[in-house]
C-alpha cells in the first residue's frame, strides 16, 4: 500500500477525518507558538480572506445580478472594517458593527449562490 492509498483510506473513515483535523490544528498551533511571526500571518488572514472572496465574487459574478454585487461589496467592506477593527481601538457598538458586516456578506453570498443555482 502506497501513501496515496493510505491517505485515501484514512480520509474515507470518519475517525480518520477527525484525526486529520486534530493533527492539522496541532501543526497550526505549534507553528504559531514556535515561530511567532506566523501568528501575525494568521491574524491578518481573516480580513484578507474576506477582501479576496469579495473581489472574486465581484469579478466572476458581478454582472449576474444585483445580489452578487451586494454580496461582493459587503465582503470587501467587511474585510476592510475587520482590518480597521484590528488596527484601531473601537467602542463596543462600532466593533460589533465592524464584525457584523462580513456576516451580512456571508448571508448575501449564500442567497446569491442559491439563486444562481436555481435559475
Buried (B, 14 or more C-beta within 10 A) or exposed (E): EEEEEEEEEEEEEEEBEEEEEEEEEEEEEEBBEEEEEBEEEEEEEEBEBBBBBBBEBBEEBBEBBEBBBBBBBBBBBBBBBBBBBEEEEBEEEBBEEBBEBBEBBBEBBEBBBEEEEEE
